[in-house]
Amino acid sequence: MLIGISCLNRLSSVEFLKRVESSDIKAYTSALVIEEVIFKLTMQSASNLLDRVTLQGVKASLKNPQKRERVFGPVIRYREYIDTLRNFGMVVLDLTDKDLAEAVQLTNKYGLITADAAHLAVMIRRGIKHIASNDSDFKVVDNITLWMPDEK
C-alpha cells in the first residue's frame, strides 16, 4: 500500500489499516498491488487443497465449483475489504505503459524486481514519498520512506 503523507509513527499493520479506515491516513494502492495479493491469496488457498501447488493444479481447482469457493473465497473477501477502504478514501492507482518503461530504468538503477520497480514508478509519477511494505528491498531507494510492520 502506498501512502501519501509524511507524518506517521511506527504502526503495526492492523493500526495502519485502522488509521486508513478512520481517514487519518490518505492511502493509495495500485491495481498491481491488488493483483499481486489476489494471486498470493489464490495460491495460498489452493495449497490447502492440493498436495503440490502448481499453476495447472490451481487452474483445475478453479474450474471445479466446489473447490472454487474454497480457493477463491478469500479473494472475494479481500476484494470486499479493498472496496471498504476505497469507501474510506483509499485511492487505487492505475499502472501505465509509461510506468512500466520507468520500471525498467528503476530495476536497472536499484536492482529491484520489475513488480517492485513498477510500484516505485507509480509513486514517482504521483509524487508519493512514503510506502508501507513488508519488502525490505525498498530500503535501497533514494528519496522515499519505507514503513515496515513492527517485528514483535
C-alpha positions as CSV (number, residue, x, y, z in Angstrom):
1,M,0.0,0.0,0.0
2,L,1.4,3.4,-0.9
3,I,0.9,6.3,1.4
4,G,0.9,9.9,0.6
5,I,1.6,11.6,4.0
6,S,4.8,12.5,5.8
7,C,3.7,12.2,9.5
8,L,3.5,8.6,10.5
9,N,4.7,7.0,13.7
10,R,5.7,3.3,13.6
11,L,2.5,1.5,13.2
12,S,1.6,-2.2,13.2
13,S,-0.2,-3.4,10.1
14,V,-3.5,-3.5,12.0
15,E,-3.1,0.0,13.4
16,F,-2.1,1.3,9.9
17,L,-5.3,-0.1,8.4
18,K,-7.4,1.2,11.2
19,R,-6.0,4.7,10.5
20,V,-6.8,4.3,6.9
21,E,-10.4,3.2,7.8
22,S,-10.8,6.3,10.0
23,S,-9.4,8.6,7.3
24,D,-6.4,9.6,9.4
25,I,-4.1,8.4,6.6
26,K,-4.5,9.2,2.9
27,A,-3.7,5.9,1.4
28,Y,-3.0,4.8,-2.2
29,T,-2.5,1.4,-3.7
30,S,-2.2,0.3,-7.2
31,A,-4.0,-2.2,-9.4
32,L,-0.7,-4.1,-9.5
33,V,-0.6,-4.4,-5.7
34,I,-4.2,-5.7,-5.7
35,E,-3.4,-8.3,-8.4
36,E,-0.3,-9.5,-6.5
37,V,-2.3,-10.0,-3.3
38,I,-5.1,-11.8,-5.2
39,F,-2.5,-14.1,-6.8
40,K,-0.9,-14.9,-3.5
41,L,-4.2,-15.5,-1.7
42,T,-5.3,-17.8,-4.5
43,M,-2.1,-19.8,-4.4
44,Q,-2.2,-20.0,-0.5
45,S,-5.8,-21.1,-0.5
46,A,-5.1,-23.7,-3.2
47,S,-2.3,-25.1,-1.0
48,N,-4.9,-26.2,1.5
49,L,-6.5,-28.4,-1.1
50,L,-3.5,-29.6,-3.2
51,D,-0.6,-31.9,-2.3
52,R,1.6,-29.9,-4.6
53,V,0.7,-26.4,-5.7
54,T,1.2,-25.9,-9.4
55,L,-0.4,-23.4,-11.7
56,Q,-2.1,-26.2,-13.5
57,G,-3.4,-27.6,-10.3
58,V,-4.8,-24.2,-9.2
59,K,-6.4,-23.7,-12.6
60,A,-8.1,-27.1,-12.3
61,S,-9.3,-26.2,-8.8
62,L,-10.8,-23.0,-10.1
63,K,-12.8,-25.0,-12.7
64,N,-14.3,-27.2,-10.1
65,P,-17.3,-25.3,-8.5
66,Q,-16.9,-26.9,-5.0
67,K,-13.1,-26.3,-4.9
68,R,-13.5,-22.8,-6.5
69,E,-15.3,-21.5,-3.4
70,R,-12.6,-22.7,-1.1
71,V,-9.8,-21.4,-3.3
72,F,-11.4,-18.1,-4.3
73,G,-13.4,-17.3,-1.2
74,P,-10.5,-15.4,0.5
75,V,-10.0,-13.4,-2.7
76,I,-13.7,-12.3,-2.7
77,R,-13.4,-11.2,1.0
78,Y,-10.1,-9.4,0.3
79,R,-11.8,-7.5,-2.7
80,E,-14.7,-6.5,-0.4
81,Y,-12.2,-5.1,2.1
82,I,-10.4,-3.1,-0.7
83,D,-13.9,-1.7,-1.6
84,T,-14.4,-0.8,2.1
85,L,-11.0,1.0,2.2
86,R,-11.9,2.8,-1.0
87,N,-15.1,4.0,0.7
88,F,-12.9,5.5,3.4
89,G,-10.9,7.4,0.8
90,M,-8.1,5.0,-0.3
91,V,-7.3,5.6,-4.0
92,V,-6.5,2.8,-6.4
93,L,-4.0,4.0,-9.0
94,D,-3.6,2.6,-12.5
95,L,-0.3,1.2,-13.8
96,T,0.5,2.7,-17.2
97,D,2.8,1.8,-20.0
98,K,5.0,4.8,-19.1
99,D,5.2,3.4,-15.5
100,L,6.4,0.1,-17.0
101,A,9.0,1.9,-19.1
102,E,10.2,3.7,-16.0
103,A,10.2,0.5,-14.0
104,V,12.8,-1.0,-16.4
105,Q,15.0,2.0,-15.7
106,L,14.4,1.7,-11.9
107,T,15.2,-2.0,-12.0
108,N,18.5,-1.2,-13.6
109,K,19.2,1.6,-11.1
110,Y,18.2,-0.1,-7.8
111,G,18.3,-3.9,-8.6
112,L,14.6,-4.3,-7.8
113,I,12.4,-6.9,-9.3
114,T,10.2,-5.4,-12.0
115,A,7.0,-5.5,-9.9
116,D,8.6,-3.5,-7.1
117,A,10.1,-1.1,-9.7
118,A,6.6,-0.7,-11.1
119,H,5.3,0.2,-7.7
120,L,8.1,2.8,-7.4
121,A,7.3,4.2,-10.8
122,V,3.7,4.8,-9.8
123,M,4.9,6.5,-6.7
124,I,7.2,8.8,-8.6
125,R,4.5,9.7,-11.1
126,R,2.1,10.6,-8.3
127,G,4.7,12.3,-6.1
128,I,4.3,9.8,-3.3
129,K,7.2,9.7,-0.9
130,H,6.2,7.0,1.6
131,I,5.5,3.3,1.1
132,A,4.1,0.8,3.7
133,S,5.5,-2.6,2.8
134,N,7.0,-5.7,4.3
135,D,9.5,-5.7,1.5
136,S,13.0,-4.6,2.7
137,D,14.1,-4.3,-1.0
138,F,12.7,-0.7,-1.0
139,K,15.4,0.3,1.6
140,V,17.9,0.9,-1.3
141,V,15.6,3.5,-3.0
142,D,16.6,7.2,-2.6
143,N,14.1,9.8,-1.6
144,I,11.3,7.6,-0.2
145,T,10.5,6.5,3.3
146,L,9.7,2.8,3.9
147,W,7.3,1.9,6.6
148,M,7.6,-1.7,7.6
149,P,5.4,-3.6,10.2
150,D,7.0,-3.7,13.6
151,E,8.6,-7.0,14.4
152,K,7.5,-8.3,17.7
